């Protein structure tokens, strides 16, 4: 009986293997893209923090766009 079923099951097994391989490739691509985005955000954050650390204090303080509240919101986002 198994020898009669094997020809019908072979394409199904092939499809399952190919589907799994494609899913793994898709996951690796997505992971790589997320890692690149995270790295870029970290680089931008480090740059902004370095620029702010070297800024000369102004009489009126930091402009509203660079207030601590907006900076902490940007870090959370």
C-alpha atoms as one frame of an Amber mdcrd trajectory, in Angstrom:
protein
   0.000   0.000   0.000   2.830   2.440   0.839   4.329   2.069  -2.610   0.998
   3.236  -4.081   0.823   6.335  -1.877   4.438   7.421  -2.263   4.062   8.980
  -5.744   1.164  11.090  -4.482   2.896  12.147  -1.264   6.244  13.069  -2.843
   5.005  16.397  -4.333   3.374  17.292  -1.034   6.618  16.630   0.859   8.571
  18.668  -1.705   6.132  21.576  -1.350   6.367  21.469   2.454  10.185  21.567
   2.336  10.266  24.412  -0.187   7.694  26.373   1.781   9.715  26.008   4.973
  12.938  27.074   3.232  11.244  30.149   1.768   9.807  31.052   5.182  13.295
  30.816   6.706  14.728  33.043   3.961  11.956  35.583   4.496  12.629  35.595
   8.242  16.362  36.190   7.681  15.662  39.081   5.302  13.230  40.648   7.770
  15.663  40.203  10.654  18.460  41.815   8.651  16.245  44.789   7.758  15.161
  45.259  11.376  18.768  45.076  12.572  19.855  47.679  10.018  17.026  50.000
  11.064  17.889  49.578  14.740  21.569  50.269  14.040  20.685  53.412  12.087
  18.387  54.694  14.863  21.130  54.083  17.439  23.685  55.943  15.314  21.325
  58.895  14.907  20.570  58.932  18.628  24.278  58.866  19.499  24.943  61.694
  17.031  22.154  63.861  18.433  23.288  63.222  22.008  26.871  64.114  21.070
  25.779  67.322  19.348  23.613  68.300  22.319  26.445  67.521  24.745  28.747
  69.918  22.901  26.227  72.738  22.465  26.828  75.963  24.259  24.105  76.685
  26.813  21.812  79.495  25.738  20.287  82.113  27.988  16.749  80.885  27.344
  17.596  77.203  27.514  17.037  74.718  24.748  14.416  75.531  22.148  11.103
  73.736  22.537  11.971  71.324  19.758  14.944  70.067  21.788  13.394  70.022
  25.236  13.991  67.024  27.498  10.366  65.963  27.084  10.592  65.828  23.302
  13.973  64.071  23.454  12.654  61.393  25.780   9.608  60.925  23.530  11.933
  60.474  20.563  13.929  57.853  22.465  10.783  55.892  23.272   9.547  55.963
  19.658
